[in-house]
Amino acid sequence: MAISFERPRRTDWEGIDKICEPRAPQGSDYRNCIAHSVNAGMDMIMIPYRFEEFLEHLVSLVETGEIPMSRIDDAVERILRVNLISGVFEHPFSDPSLQDMVRCKEHRLLAREAVRKSMVLLKNGKNENEPFLPLAKNVKRMLVTGTHADDIGFQCGTSILEAIKDSVGVQTEVIYEACATEATIETGEFSYAVVVVGEVPYSESVGDRTDLSIPFKGSDLINRVASKIPTLVIVVSGRPLDIETQVMEKIYALVAAWLPGTEGMGVADCLFGHHEFVGTLPVTWHRSVDELPINAGDANYDPLFPVGYGVNMFQSDDNST
């Protein structure tokens, strides 16, 4: 029985392949899976690899009547209907006059605001009476390091390093090394350091990992820097990552920047005190992957940071819920 739905219905990537053996009942094969899927109402099939075999089977199934031609007509009609409603045939190309809106001032300001409001301050100072943030703008020398400090690929076209440089005083020397050396750390005479670490871009199963440690030996870098210099750590990621106990003990401040996107200045807006940190954790931040899965309300709920947690710079109490 076909699904009662007027718009096109599409399988997932390799959707038909995944219902074949060994997952499918005994005796199933690719041809049968195609027949069952199309007859069940699938109009668009995502075939990454076996498309030639799929086409051969589909034509044969129609020729033998196992898939009625009326089902093919129905699928084509559904697909064309959406294109007609969308005006694709009348206007097959996008309106070039809208190009001026791409990265326009209003959109960038809104994106910058989203960065400020989504970041979460997780730690601010070795103790609550001596906050580390906001960062001092007018210092002699500061160190910026880490894989994600100045990489437009990781940050979708922006640079936290450049945002920091644009925010500090003219007399402040900003020293940058992607992976700070021991010599730099030992002899730099830095007032403080900003270490920006995180994950590579991913989506769906590409992001599946057997552990959630900070990539590119991020914890090692943090430990080296924080052992010698008062350190703020910024984590750029789409999920909580492992932050070891020794790291938490050494660092002065910790910010979850998530995926700030194109407007790196939004990060600096909060770091230097132009705006308050107002974000809170939408998820639980685990202590280690051994705790996962972990959810608020669990009998032994003892995460690194609970869901709803977040610290303010300018208030004595945190804004956790």
C-alpha positions in Angstrom: 0.0 0.0 0.0 1.5 3.3 -1.1 1.9 6.2 1.4 -0.8 8.9 1.1 1.4 11.9 0.4 1.3 14.3 -2.6 4.9 15.4 -2.6 7.9 13.2 -3.8 9.2 10.5 -1.5 12.9 9.8 -1.5 15.0 7.1 0.0 18.0 7.7 2.2 21.6 7.2 0.9 21.9 3.5 0.0 18.4 3.0 1.3 17.6 0.1 -1.0 21.0 -1.5 -0.5 20.5 -1.6 3.2 17.3 -3.6 3.0 19.0 -6.3 1.0 20.7 -9.4 2.5 21.9 -9.9 5.2 19.4 -7.6 6.8 16.4 -8.6 4.7 14.4 -11.8 5.0 15.8 -15.0 3.5 15.6 -15.0 -0.3 15.6 -11.2 -0.8 17.8 -9.8 -3.5 18.5 -6.4 -5.0 15.9 -6.8 -7.7 13.2 -7.6 -5.2 14.2 -4.8 -3.0 13.9 -2.3 -5.9 10.4 -3.7 -6.7 9.2 -3.5 -3.1 10.6 0.0 -2.6 9.2 1.6 -5.8 5.8 -0.2 -5.4 5.7 1.0 -1.8 5.8 4.6 -3.1 9.4 5.6 -3.3 9.7 8.2 -6.1 13.4 9.1 -5.9 16.1 6.6 -5.1 19.5 7.6 -3.9 21.9 5.1 -5.5 25.5 5.9 -4.9 27.2 2.9 -6.4 25.0 0.4 -8.1 23.1 2.8 -10.3 23.7 0.9 -13.6 22.4 -2.3 -12.0 19.5 -0.4 -10.6 18.5 1.0 -14.0 18.7 -2.4 -15.6 16.5 -4.0 -12.9 14.0 -1.1 -13.0 13.5 -1.3 -16.7 13.1 -5.1 -16.5 10.6 -4.8 -13.6 8.5 -2.4 -15.6 8.7 -4.6 -18.8 7.5 -7.7 -16.8 4.8 -5.8 -15.1 6.2 -6.3 -11.6 6.3 -2.5 -11.3 3.2 -1.0 -13.1 3.9 1.8 -15.6 1.3 3.8 -13.7 3.6 3.7 -10.6 6.4 5.3 -12.8 4.0 7.9 -14.1 2.9 8.7 -10.6 6.5 9.1 -9.4 7.4 11.4 -12.4 4.2 13.5 -11.8 5.1 14.0 -8.1 8.6 15.1 -9.0 7.5 17.5 -11.8 4.7 18.9 -9.6 7.2 20.2 -7.1 9.4 21.7 -9.8 6.3 23.4 -11.3 5.2 24.8 -8.0 8.7 26.0 -7.3 8.9 27.8 -10.7 12.0 25.9 -11.8 10.9 25.7 -15.4 10.1 29.4 -15.6 13.1 30.5 -13.6 15.8 27.8 -13.8 18.5 30.0 -12.3 18.7 32.0 -9.1 18.0 35.8 -9.2 21.5 37.4 -9.6 20.2 40.6 -8.0 20.1 38.8 -4.7 23.8 38.4 -4.8 24.2 41.7 -3.0 22.4 40.2 0.1 25.1 37.5 0.5 27.2 38.4 3.5 25.5 41.8 3.7 26.0 43.9 6.8 22.7 43.1 8.4 23.2 39.3 7.9 26.7 39.4 9.3 25.6 41.4 12.4 22.9 38.9 13.0 25.4 36.0 12.7 27.8 37.8 15.0 25.0 38.1 17.6 24.2 34.4 17.2 27.9 33.6 18.0 27.8 35.7 21.2 24.6 34.3 22.5 25.4 30.6 21.7 28.9 30.4 23.4 29.0 28.9 26.9 31.5 30.0 29.5 32.3 26.8 31.5 35.1 28.0 33.7 36.3 31.5 34.7 39.3 31.5 37.0 41.1 29.1 39.3 38.6 30.2 41.9 35.4 32.2 41.8 37.0 35.2 43.6 39.6 35.7 40.8 37.8 35.6 37.4 40.1 35.3 34.4 37.7 36.8 31.9 37.3 39.3 30.4 40.7 39.3 28.9 42.9 42.3 29.4 43.3 44.2 26.1 46.4 46.1 26.9 49.2 43.7 27.8 52.7 43.6 26.5 52.5 40.2 24.8 50.0 37.3 24.5 50.1 33.9 22.8 47.5 32.5 20.5 47.9 28.9 19.5 46.0 25.8 18.5 44.8 24.2 15.3 41.5 26.2 15.2 42.9 29.6 16.0 43.5 30.6 12.4 41.9 28.1 10.0 39.0 29.3 7.8 38.2 25.7 6.9 37.5 24.8 10.5 35.8 28.1 11.1 33.7 28.4 7.9 35.5 31.5 6.6 36.6 33.4 9.7 39.6 33.6 12.0 39.4 33.8 15.8 43.1 35.0 15.7 42.2 37.9 13.5 39.3 38.8 15.8 41.6 38.8 18.8 44.2 41.0 16.9 41.4 43.5 16.0 40.3 43.7 19.6 43.5 44.2 21.6 45.3 47.5 22.2 47.8 48.8 19.6 50.7 48.2 22.0 49.8 44.5 22.6 51.9 42.1 20.6 50.0 39.0 19.6 52.3 36.0 18.9 50.7 33.2 16.9 51.9 29.6 16.4 49.6 26.8 15.3 51.4 24.5 17.6 53.4 26.5 20.1 56.9 25.2 20.7 58.5 24.6 24.1 61.0 27.4 23.3 58.2 29.9 22.5 56.3 28.9 25.7 59.4 29.1 27.9 60.8 32.4 26.7 57.8 34.4 25.4 57.1 36.3 28.6 53.4 36.1 27.9 50.7 37.7 30.1 48.3 34.9 29.0 47.6 32.4 26.3 44.5 31.6 24.2 44.5 28.0 23.0 41.8 27.2 20.3 41.2 23.5 19.6 38.4 21.4 18.2 37.2 19.0 15.6 37.3 18.9 11.8 34.1 19.6 9.8 31.8 16.5 9.5 28.2 15.4 9.0 26.3 12.2 9.6 28.3 9.0 9.9 31.6 10.7 8.9 31.6 12.2 12.4 31.3 8.9 14.1 34.2 8.3 16.5 35.2 5.6 18.9 36.5 8.3 21.3 35.9 12.0 22.0 39.4 13.2 22.7 40.4 16.5 21.4 41.8 15.9 17.9 45.4 16.8 16.8 46.7 16.0 20.3 44.9 19.1 21.5 45.1 18.0 25.2 48.9 17.7 24.9 49.2 21.3 23.5 46.9 22.6 26.3 48.9 20.9 29.0 52.2 22.3 27.6 50.9 25.8 27.4 48.9 25.9 30.6 51.8 24.5 32.6 53.7 27.7 32.0 51.2 30.4 31.1 47.7 31.4 32.4 45.5 29.9 29.7 42.1 30.3 28.2 40.9 27.3 26.2 38.3 27.7 23.4 36.7 24.5 22.1 35.3 24.6 18.5 33.1 21.6 18.1 29.6 20.4 17.5 29.5 18.3 20.7 31.2 17.9 24.1 34.7 16.6 23.9 36.8 14.8 26.6 38.6 17.3 28.9 40.8 15.5 31.2 41.0 16.3 34.9 44.6 17.5 34.7 43.6 19.9 31.9 40.7 21.4 33.9 43.1 21.9 36.9 45.7 23.7 34.8 43.6 26.0 32.7 42.2 29.3 34.0 39.2 29.5 31.7 37.2 27.3 29.3 34.7 28.4 26.6 32.6 26.1 24.4 32.3 28.1 21.2 30.5 25.3 19.3 30.6 26.1 15.6 30.7 29.9 15.4 30.7 30.1 11.6 31.6 33.1 9.6 31.7 35.8 12.3 34.8 35.3 14.5 34.4 38.8 16.0 31.5 37.4 18.0 33.9 35.3 19.9 36.1 38.3 20.7 33.1 40.3 21.7 32.6 38.1 24.7 36.3 37.3 25.5 37.2 41.0 26.0 34.0 41.9 27.9 32.0 43.9 25.3 29.2 41.4 25.8 28.3 39.0 28.6 28.3 35.2 28.1 24.6 34.2 28.3 24.7 30.7 26.7 24.0 27.6 28.7 24.7 24.0 27.8 21.9 22.4 25.8 23.5 19.0 26.5 25.3 17.3 29.3 29.1 17.6 29.2 30.5 14.2 30.2 33.7 13.5 32.1 34.7 10.6 29.9 33.2 8.5 27.2 32.9 5.7 29.8 29.9 7.7 31.2 28.0 7.7 27.9 25.1 7.7 27.4 24.5 10.2 30.1 21.3 12.1 30.8 20.0 14.5 33.4 18.0 12.5 35.9 20.2 9.4 35.7 20.7 7.7 39.1 24.5 8.3 39.0 24.4 11.7 37.2 27.8 13.2 37.9 29.0 14.9 34.6 31.8 17.5 34.2 29.1 20.1 33.5 25.4 19.4 33.8 22.8 20.3 31.1 21.9 24.0 31.5 25.2 25.0 33.0 26.9 28.3 32.1 29.0 30.9 33.9 28.6 34.7 33.7 31.6 37.1 33.7 30.0 40.0 35.5 27.8 38.1 38.0 28.9 36.2 41.1 26.5 33.4 40.5 26.5 31.2 37.4 23.4 31.1 35.1 23.0 27.3 35.2 19.5 25.9 35.6 
